[in-house]
Amino acid sequence: RLARDLSGTFGSASYAFEEMIAELGSCQIGMTLGLPCDIDNHASYVGHWLQRLKADKTAIFKAAAAAQRAVDYCLAFHPDFAAQDLATEDAGSAEPIAA
């Protein structure tokens, strides 16, 4: 799914990266659906894995982008959010209105 590398072993950089994607994605989905969420717990968990990726200063941004793609993929199966996505796409493709 979404062409992600899931071959990393526990503790490896690729495993840490996938853990960050999963944690950020679960937090985003929970907040979108209005589920209770402990932000401090999510931040602590992501922070732990981010320490494993100290050499890559952009890791959190890459993980957040990958998490958003995963969230979009999952929410596309929910009728309310699939319809919302179509409305966003239609709005983005509209021709600019001349003033």
Backbone as a printed PyTorch tensor [residue, N CA C, xyz], in Angstrom:
tensor([[[  0.8210,  -1.1880,   0.0000],
         [  0.0000,   0.0000,   0.0000],
         [  0.8590,   1.2440,   0.0000]],

        [[  0.5500,   2.1320,  -0.8940],
         [  1.2300,   3.4120,  -1.0250],
         [  2.7340,   3.2590,  -1.2480]],

        [[  3.1650,   2.1030,  -1.7290],
         [  4.5540,   1.8190,  -2.1150],
         [  5.5570,   2.1440,  -1.0040]],

        [[  5.2330,   1.7860,   0.2270],
         [  6.1460,   2.0540,   1.3380],
         [  7.0130,   0.8370,   1.6080]],

        [[  8.2420,   1.0950,   2.0690],
         [  9.1830,   0.0340,   2.4120],
         [  8.8920,  -0.4400,   3.8340]],

        [[  8.4160,  -1.6570,   3.9600],
         [  8.0780,  -2.2100,   5.2760],
         [  9.0540,  -3.3030,   5.7000]],

        [[ 10.2620,  -3.2830,   5.1420],
         [ 11.2140,  -4.3610,   5.3900],
         [ 12.1280,  -4.1220,   6.5880]],

        [[ 12.0490,  -2.9720,   7.2280],
         [ 12.9630,  -2.6530,   8.3310],
         [ 12.7630,  -3.5360,   9.5480]],

        [[ 13.8740,  -3.8630,  10.2060],
         [ 13.8050,  -4.6380,  11.4380],
         [ 13.7070,  -3.6800,  12.6240]],

        [[ 13.1950,  -4.1770,  13.7360],
         [ 12.9910,  -3.3410,  14.9220],
         [ 14.2790,  -2.5980,  15.2770]],

        [[ 14.1540,  -1.2900,  15.4770],
         [ 15.2920,  -0.4710,  15.8560],
         [ 16.0400,   0.1480,  14.6930]],

        [[ 15.7770,  -0.3180,  13.4760],
         [ 16.4640,   0.2430,  12.3080],
         [ 15.8730,   1.6030,  11.9550]],

        [[ 16.5880,   2.3560,  11.1330],
         [ 16.1120,   3.6710,  10.7110],
         [ 14.8090,   3.5530,   9.9290]],

        [[ 14.6950,   2.5600,   9.0570],
         [ 13.4640,   2.4280,   8.2730],
         [ 12.2860,   2.0330,   9.1650]],

        [[ 12.5430,   1.2350,  10.1920],
         [ 11.4880,   0.8710,  11.1420],
         [ 11.0460,   2.1090,  11.9250]],

        [[ 12.0050,   2.9050,  12.3690],
         [ 11.6910,   4.1310,  13.1090],
         [ 10.8550,   5.0690,  12.2540]],

        [[ 11.2120,   5.1730,  10.9870],
         [ 10.4790,   6.0390,  10.0700],
         [  9.0350,   5.5630,   9.9180]],

        [[  8.8370,   4.2590,   9.7600],
         [  7.4830,   3.7050,   9.6350],
         [  6.6840,   3.8910,  10.9200]],

        [[  7.3370,   3.7750,  12.0600],
         [  6.6450,   4.0040,  13.3330],
         [  6.1650,   5.4500,  13.4320]],

        [[  6.9920,   6.3840,  12.9680],
         [  6.5760,   7.7920,  12.9810],
         [  5.3910,   8.0050,  12.0560]],

        [[  5.4150,   7.4000,  10.8780],
         [  4.2960,   7.5260,   9.9390],
         [  3.0190,   6.9870,  10.5800]],

        [[  3.1070,   5.8060,  11.1670],
         [  1.9280,   5.1780,  11.7760],
         [  1.3820,   6.0140,  12.9340]],

        [[  2.2610,   6.5230,  13.7730],
         [  1.8090,   7.2940,  14.9350],
         [  1.2100,   8.6310,  14.5140]],

        [[  1.8750,   9.3260,  13.6030],
         [  1.3330,  10.5980,  13.1170],
         [ -0.0050,  10.3770,  12.4170]],

        [[ -0.0880,   9.3180,  11.6170],
         [ -1.3330,   9.0110,  10.9060],
         [ -2.4680,   8.6730,  11.8500]],

        [[ -2.1800,   7.8840,  12.8820],
         [ -3.2480,   7.5190,  13.8210],
         [ -3.7410,   8.7490,  14.5750]],

        [[ -2.8450,   9.6440,  14.8850],
         [ -3.2390,  10.8830,  15.5640],
         [ -4.1080,  11.7380,  14.6410]],

        [[ -3.7100,  11.8550,  13.3780],
         [ -4.4800,  12.6520,  12.4180],
         [ -5.8690,  12.0740,  12.1970]],

        [[ -5.9530,  10.7650,  12.0160],
         [ -7.2610,  10.1330,  11.8070],
         [ -8.1350,  10.3120,  13.0480]],

        [[ -7.5660,  10.0870,  14.2200],
         [ -8.3260,  10.2510,  15.4550],
         [ -8.8730,  11.6550,  15.6100]],

        [[ -8.0450,  12.6440,  15.3300],
         [ -8.4960,  14.0330,  15.4530],
         [ -9.5600,  14.3540,  14.4080]],

        [[ -9.3920,  13.8530,  13.1950],
         [-10.3670,  14.0900,  12.1280],
         [-11.7210,  13.4970,  12.4860]],

        [[-11.7040,  12.3200,  13.0960],
         [-12.9500,  11.6420,  13.4540],
         [-13.4930,  12.0830,  14.8110]],

        [[-12.7770,  12.9560,  15.4890],
         [-13.2350,  13.4530,  16.7810],
         [-13.0580,  12.4680,  17.9220]],

        [[-12.0980,  11.5680,  17.7970],
         [-11.8400,  10.5920,  18.8500],
         [-10.9620,  11.2090,  19.9330]],

        [[-11.1160,  10.7580,  21.1800],
         [-10.2490,  11.2840,  22.2300],
         [ -8.7940,  10.9180,  21.9320]],

        [[ -7.9040,  11.8250,  22.2710],
         [ -6.5090,  11.6360,  21.9020],
         [ -5.6180,  12.2580,  22.9650]],

        [[ -4.5570,  11.5740,  23.3160],
         [ -3.5780,  12.0950,  24.2660],
         [ -2.3700,  12.5910,  23.4760]],

        [[ -2.3770,  13.8770,  23.1390],
         [ -1.3220,  14.4620,  22.3160],
         [  0.0530,  14.2470,  22.9440]],

        [[  0.1560,  14.3790,  24.2590],
         [  1.4510,  14.1960,  24.9170],
         [  1.9850,  12.7890,  24.6900]],

        [[  1.1000,  11.8010,  24.7200],
         [  1.5090,  10.4240,  24.4900],
         [  1.9960,  10.2470,  23.0500]],

        [[  1.2390,  10.7920,  22.0870],
         [  1.6570,  10.7130,  20.6840],
         [  3.0070,  11.4050,  20.4910]],

        [[  3.1600,  12.5980,  21.0600],
         [  4.4020,  13.3670,  20.9080],
         [  5.5890,  12.6150,  21.5060]],

        [[  5.3910,  12.0090,  22.6540],
         [  6.4570,  11.2530,  23.2990],
         [  6.8820,  10.0680,  22.4410]],

        [[  5.9060,   9.3550,  21.9030],
         [  6.2070,   8.1790,  21.0840],
         [  6.9380,   8.5800,  19.8100]],

        [[  6.4490,   9.6170,  19.1350],
         [  7.1060,  10.0940,  17.9170],
         [  8.5100,  10.5960,  18.2520]],

        [[  8.6380,  11.3000,  19.3680],
         [  9.9410,  11.8100,  19.7830],
         [ 10.9580,  10.7030,  19.9780]],

        [[ 10.5150,   9.5850,  20.5430],
         [ 11.4130,   8.4390,  20.7380],
         [ 11.9660,   7.9650,  19.4020]],

        [[ 11.0980,   7.7840,  18.4270],
         [ 11.5540,   7.2940,  17.1270],
         [ 12.3220,   8.3580,  16.3580]],

        [[ 11.9840,   9.6060,  16.5760],
         [ 12.7140,  10.6940,  15.9220],
         [ 14.1710,  10.7160,  16.3890]],

        [[ 14.4070,  10.3430,  17.6370],
         [ 15.7840,  10.2650,  18.1430],
         [ 16.6100,   9.2610,  17.3450]],

        [[ 15.9650,   8.2190,  16.8500],
         [ 16.6670,   7.2120,  16.0450],
         [ 17.0780,   7.7730,  14.6860]],

        [[ 16.4480,   8.8570,  14.2840],
         [ 16.6970,   9.4380,  12.9600],
         [ 17.3810,  10.8020,  13.0580]],

        [[ 18.1850,  11.0130,  14.0840],
         [ 18.8220,  12.3110,  14.3180],
         [ 19.5610,  12.8420,  13.0950]],

        [[ 20.1720,  11.9880,  12.3260],
         [ 20.9780,  12.4260,  11.1850],
         [ 20.1370,  13.0900,  10.0990]],

        [[ 18.8560,  12.7570,  10.0270],
         [ 17.9900,  13.3080,   8.9760],
         [ 17.0820,  14.3730,   9.5810]],

        [[ 17.4460,  15.6170,   9.3790],
         [ 16.6830,  16.7360,   9.9510],
         [ 15.3110,  16.9050,   9.3070]],

        [[ 15.0850,  16.2780,   8.1590],
         [ 13.7960,  16.4020,   7.4720],
         [ 12.8940,  15.1980,   7.7180]],

        [[ 13.3350,  14.2570,   8.5360],
         [ 12.5790,  13.0120,   8.7380],
         [ 11.1530,  13.2680,   9.2030]],

        [[ 10.9630,  14.1860,  10.1390],
         [  9.6170,  14.4370,  10.6600],
         [  8.7000,  14.9650,   9.5650]],

        [[  9.2420,  15.7910,   8.6730],
         [  8.4290,  16.3480,   7.5930],
         [  8.0860,  15.2810,   6.5540]],

        [[  9.0500,  14.4260,   6.2550],
         [  8.7980,  13.3220,   5.3200],
         [  7.7640,  12.3630,   5.9110]],

        [[  7.9060,  12.0720,   7.2010],
         [  6.9590,  11.1680,   7.8640],
         [  5.5670,  11.7810,   7.9120]],

        [[  5.4820,  13.0770,   8.1760],
         [  4.1750,  13.7430,   8.2220],
         [  3.5010,  13.7100,   6.8550]],

        [[  4.2690,  13.9080,   5.7880],
         [  3.7030,  13.8560,   4.4350],
         [  3.2240,  12.4450,   4.1080]],

        [[  4.0210,  11.4430,   4.4630],
         [  3.6200,  10.0560,   4.2230],
         [  2.3990,   9.6990,   5.0670]],

        [[  2.3480,  10.1900,   6.2910],
         [  1.1890,   9.9380,   7.1580],
         [ -0.0610,  10.5580,   6.5580]],

        [[  0.0540,  11.7560,   6.0060],
         [ -1.1040,  12.4100,   5.3950],
         [ -1.6140,  11.6080,   4.2060]],

        [[ -0.6980,  11.0600,   3.4070],
         [ -1.1240,  10.2150,   2.2770],
         [ -1.8680,   8.9870,   2.7880]],

        [[ -1.3780,   8.3840,   3.8730],
         [ -2.0420,   7.2130,   4.4500],
         [ -3.4190,   7.5840,   5.0000]],

        [[ -3.5060,   8.7270,   5.6620],
         [ -4.7900,   9.2030,   6.1970],
         [ -5.7700,   9.4370,   5.0570]],

        [[ -5.3210,  10.1220,   4.0160],
         [ -6.1860,  10.3810,   2.8590],
         [ -6.6760,   9.0710,   2.2490]],

        [[ -5.7830,   8.0910,   2.1470],
         [ -6.1470,   6.7840,   1.5910],
         [ -7.2260,   6.1250,   2.4510]],

        [[ -7.0310,   6.1150,   3.7610],
         [ -8.0000,   5.4720,   4.6620],
         [ -9.3420,   6.1890,   4.6630]],

        [[ -9.3160,   7.5090,   4.7330],
         [-10.5660,   8.2660,   4.8030],
         [-11.3290,   8.2460,   3.4850]],

        [[-10.6710,   7.9300,   2.3910],
         [-11.3450,   7.8580,   1.0940],
         [-12.4140,   6.7630,   1.0770]],

        [[-12.3350,   5.8130,   2.0130],
         [-13.3210,   4.7380,   2.0810],
         [-14.5520,   5.1360,   2.8990]],

        [[-14.4970,   6.2710,   3.5660],
         [-15.6220,   6.7560,   4.3680],
         [-16.4260,   7.7210,   3.5060]],

        [[-17.7320,   7.4690,   3.3230],
         [-18.5240,   8.2940,   2.4000],
         [-18.4760,   9.7910,   2.6920]],

        [[-18.4900,  10.1780,   3.9480],
         [-18.4610,  11.6060,   4.2740],
         [-17.1600,  12.2630,   3.8360]],

        [[-16.0600,  11.5700,   4.0430],
         [-14.7660,  12.1500,   3.7130],
         [-14.4380,  11.9970,   2.2360]],

        [[-14.9190,  10.9550,   1.5920],
         [-14.7050,  10.7940,   0.1550],
         [-15.4020,  11.9220,  -0.5890]],

        [[-16.6140,  12.2760,  -0.1760],
         [-17.3560,  13.3730,  -0.8070],
         [-16.6400,  14.6960,  -0.5630]],

        [[-16.0940,  14.8750,   0.6230],
         [-15.3680,  16.1040,   0.9540],
         [-14.1290,  16.2280,   0.0730]],

        [[-13.4430,  15.1220,  -0.1680],
         [-12.2490,  15.1320,  -1.0000],
         [-12.5910,  15.5460,  -2.4240]],

        [[-13.7050,  15.0450,  -2.9480],
         [-14.1270,  15.4170,  -4.2960],
         [-14.4370,  16.9020,  -4.3730]],

        [[-15.0620,  17.4420,  -3.3420],
         [-15.3710,  18.8740,  -3.3270],
         [-14.0860,  19.6960,  -3.3290]],

        [[-13.0810,  19.2400,  -2.6070],
         [-11.7940,  19.9350,  -2.5680],
         [-11.1190,  19.8850,  -3.9240]],

        [[-11.1610,  18.7170,  -4.5790],
         [-10.5560,  18.5880,  -5.9030],
         [-11.2530,  19.4950,  -6.8990]],

        [[-12.5850,  19.5470,  -6.8560],
         [-13.3300,  20.4040,  -7.7760],
         [-12.9840,  21.8700,  -7.5530]],

        [[-12.8660,  22.2770,  -6.3070],
         [-12.5460,  23.6750,  -5.9960],
         [-11.1460,  24.0270,  -6.4720]],

        [[-10.2350,  23.0770,  -6.3870],
         [ -8.8640,  23.3270,  -6.8020],
         [ -8.6970,  23.4250,  -8.3010]],

        [[ -9.6120,  22.8570,  -9.0610],
         [ -9.4800,  22.8770, -10.5130],
         [-10.3050,  23.9810, -11.1580]],

        [[-10.9570,  24.7910, -10.3560],
         [-11.7970,  25.8580, -10.9010],
         [-10.9400,  26.9330, -11.5610]],

        [[-11.4830,  27.5180, -12.5950],
         [-10.8030,  28.6170, -13.2790],
         [-10.8270,  29.8530, -12.3910]],

        [[ -9.7520,  30.6360, -12.4050],
         [ -9.7650,  31.8700, -11.6140],
         [-10.7950,  32.8480, -12.1510]],

        [[-11.3770,  33.5930, -11.2590],
         [-12.3910,  34.5790, -11.6450],
         [-11.7030,  35.9230, -11.8280]],

        [[-11.9130,  36.5230, -12.9860],
         [-11.3040,  37.8280, -13.2530],
         [-12.0080,  38.8960, -12.4350]],

        [[-11.2370,  39.8200, -11.8950],
         [-11.8160,  40.8840, -11.0580],
         [-12.3000,  42.0410, -11.8960]]])
